[in-house]
Amino acid sequence: MADTEVAGTPGIAGVATAGTHPESAAPTAVPTLLEVLRRLDSGPRGLTEAQAEERLARLGENTVPARREASWPRLFVRSLRDPFTAVLGCLGLVSAAVFAWGTALVILFLVVVSCALRASGEHRADRSMAGLRELVATTATVLRRADDEDVAPAAREVPVSELVPGDVVRLGPGDLVPADVRLLRASGLTLHQAALTGESAPAGKNAADVPEALNVPTGSVGGLFEQPQLCFQGSSVASGSATAIVTATGAHTRFATAHGGGTGTGGGTGTGTGRPEASAFDRSVQGISWILIRFMLLTPPLVLMANAALRGRGLETLPFAVAVAVGLTPEMLPVLVTTCLARGASTLARAHGVIVKRLPVLHDVGAVDVLCLDKTGTLTQDRPIVHRALGPDGQDDPEVLHWAAVNAWWTLQLADLPEPDALDEAILDAADEDELMAYDGTAAIPFDPARRLATAVIRTPAPGRLGVHTLVVKGDVEAVSERCALAEDERIRLRGLAARQAESGLRVLAVATAERPARTRPYTPADERGLTFRGLVTLRDALAPTAADALNVLTDQGVTVKVLTGDHPGTAARACRDLGIPVAEDALLTADRIDGLTDAELAALARRTTVFARCTPEHKARITTVLRTAGHTVGFLGDGVNDLPALRAADVGIAPRDAADVVREGADVVLAEKDLTSIAHAIGAGRHAGGNIATYLRATLSSNLGNVIAMLCAGLLLPFLPMLPAQVLLQNLCFDAAQLAFAYDRPDPSVLRRPTVLRPRDLLRFITGFGVLNAVADLATFGALALALHGPGTGDDEAAFHSGWFTENLLTQALVMLLLRIGRRGAEGRGPGPVAWAAAALAAIGLLLPPSPLGPLLGLTPLPAVYYLLLAAVLALYAVGLLAARTRYERRRARRGTSW
């Protein structure tokens, strides 16, 4: 009976939601806990394994339908919505309307090839990302019993997808709520519900059946979220802990129904609603795309009007006008972008364990110029190590470390501690274990936060020492010194010595001893008096083994590292100095100073500040936002719930795989290990992909713009069309196919040393300048043709003109591919790469196609030898002009210190 009711999987403890079965009628009030348990045929001890398996088979996995992989046909249809592809389709329809079937077929071929390549690339990327997400798939702590009903339940981790209604789960700080649940027990529980309600403040929750909170209409979504005993998928635990019973999973959760089966908790940029926010790269490409589309849509009317006014040609020039517009379009842009980013993401995942959750994010990673991170676990390991052992005179004294280790060892053994704390473990690692075994421990007074020290009582098994016990005391400097037989001025001097060590970023422990007559009655804190001060043990954070090298790489990449930590400023500054990060006095800010600054003042200080100490989550988020507002592309590396606001405020949120669930799911990039080296690899891969995309845009747009300008001029000057539509489209197809090689190019190392940022205005300035240079080369080719052919005018001259310009266009485009790869200077010390081979193939087509048997079919004809001599001179001058313009551009770019 109960399982029949569970089949409906009511959305929230009996309150029906969209997607539930008809038989699960919606009551008008939230049921009590007892009613929920009866309806789910479960209890506080959870389900048996057999029950869980049966319900999982019948109800399905706890996943949102939208998480399923899109099919290749669906991706193909979706790629038709790309703005460039849509305009190409419109141009094809116009060509078909005027019976220019050849032009229409070529355009259709371009559309099919572009969409097929893009769909294939995205399909491979989707499959790769689906596999990668398994590495970071969230798990839940669930209570399950063996098939024997009397066996006590055991807590174990299971994938969230295997949860079923009736499971009992445990929640802790940072956990994502894995399904819709009803609380059984809760302690100090608060939840972030912004993904569901838009409210940024955490909501308090408790397990009590509050009578006045029960009568809630079914359709009152806001009222449901306010119920203190109900928690929903898509929210996360801000603080406290709880045990809860699962009431709805998968498509039946309130998260799924409220978003129409939208994103689940494991995709895109976290647990936000709807589609992920467009990245900086998405916005840049969209801006460039629409500017070019406006040019392209404006070109055909201009060609038609100019030919009608000056040459008396009307609609017969429409196919040529359409071909000119197509010539301006970088049809392969979506394919090349997807290929570059997918290759980079796959390489990162395979070689470095770095998971990029959305492909466009990889470009933003390459654009990062400021990286914010915490100290612990990133620059340092999560453990201290002994730095020095100092005697009362401030000089090195190994005996102090010996007594500190004796205290740590026998306190651990005699006080029944499960394991040493981090400081004691560091002391034991630095000591000789054989020396510790020379004593017999007799008693221990464990560490007490009120006393701030711990005491071990030992006996030395040596002649004359059997009637003596030695008290070894270790703890806070002030607490220990108060219990020592010291003059006041000596006590002040020792505290000053300890304070100087602490100010330099070290942790300081004091060690003292005292001898007492042996006795059998217990030792108490009252015995910690009249001690002899032995000295100080200083400890520092162990540096991450790869941090120094990784920081050098990040510096070479032009990335500024800023440390945002809750630690003492001296501790953070010391870790930075030990790693070679200079921290001047004015490069350190504490939270109390930040609170008194306006955003403008903080932005000015943040530029030269390296360490932000004593930071709260709000401070970290504010600093990150201020840096972004100042024009930086900011990456933030965090792993705790307190890092979540800053993670969301950054351009790129980065988290290690072992971070809190909500942090990991909210990140854009997930690292297999919390290692700066992985981030350096990710930045390098992002710049690699971004550099290739930028090079493609520079080369194709400047060349296309130059050709369009030349075509417009030639169309007005010549009595015939300067190139047939089929020839225009063929050369455009050859050029686009050749430029796919940019996706497999290896950029110059200089490209990887600067952040890669696409700026539409700078790009337009670049392509305008180089496009005009290309148009000048085309016009010079017209002069060479005029000299070689002794003046156009006959049919043969028309075909020769078409052939000569067709050849010149492909040769100049090959030169553009080779010479506009910014940072490339002469020989590179290795064989030709894919771009060089593609440029060679493009040049071969330009030279060999006109005299080939296929030439007449395309309206091309062999050319006289003198034309090739003149063309060689034009190309040589064009190459010199390209190199001079590129050198000037690179110098200006170097002065600005940017990639564009």
Secondary structure by P-SEA (a helix, b strand, c coil): ccccccccccccccccccccccccccccccccaaaaaaaaccccccccaaaaaaaaaacccccccccccccaaaaaaaacccaaaaaaaaaaaaaaaacaaaaaaaaaaaaaaaaaaaaaaaaaaaaaaaaaaaaabbbbbcccccccccccbbbbbcccccccccbbbbbccccccccccccccccbbbbbccccccccbbbbbbcccccccccccccaaaaaaaccccccccbbbccccbbbbbcccccccaaaaaaccccccccccccccccccccaaaaaaaaaaaaaaaaaaacaaaaaaaaaacccccccaaaaaaaaaaaacccaaaaaaaaaaaaaaaaaaaccccccccaaaaaaaaaccbbbbbcccccccccccccccccccccccaaaaaaaaaaaaaaaaccccccccaaaaaaaaaccccccccccccccccccccccbbbbbbbbcccccccbbbbbbbccaaaaaaaccccaaaaaaaaaaaaaaaaabbbbbbbbbbbbccccccccccccccccccbbbbbccccccaaaaaaaaaaaacbbbbbbccccaaaaaaaaaaacccccccccccaaaaaaccaaaaaaaaacccccccccaaaaaaaaaaaaaaccbbbbbbccccaaaaaaaccbbbbcccccaaaaaaccbbbccccaaaaaaaaaaaaaaaaaaaaaaaaaaaaaaaaaaaaaaaaaccccccccaaaaaaaaaaaaaaacccccccccaaaaabbbbbbaaaaaaaaaaaaaaaaaaaaaaaaaaaaaacccccaaaaaaaaaaaaaaaaaaaaaaaccccccccccccccccaaaaaaaaaaaaaaccccccccccccbbbbcaaaaaaaaaaaaaaaaaaaaaaaaaaaaaaaacccc
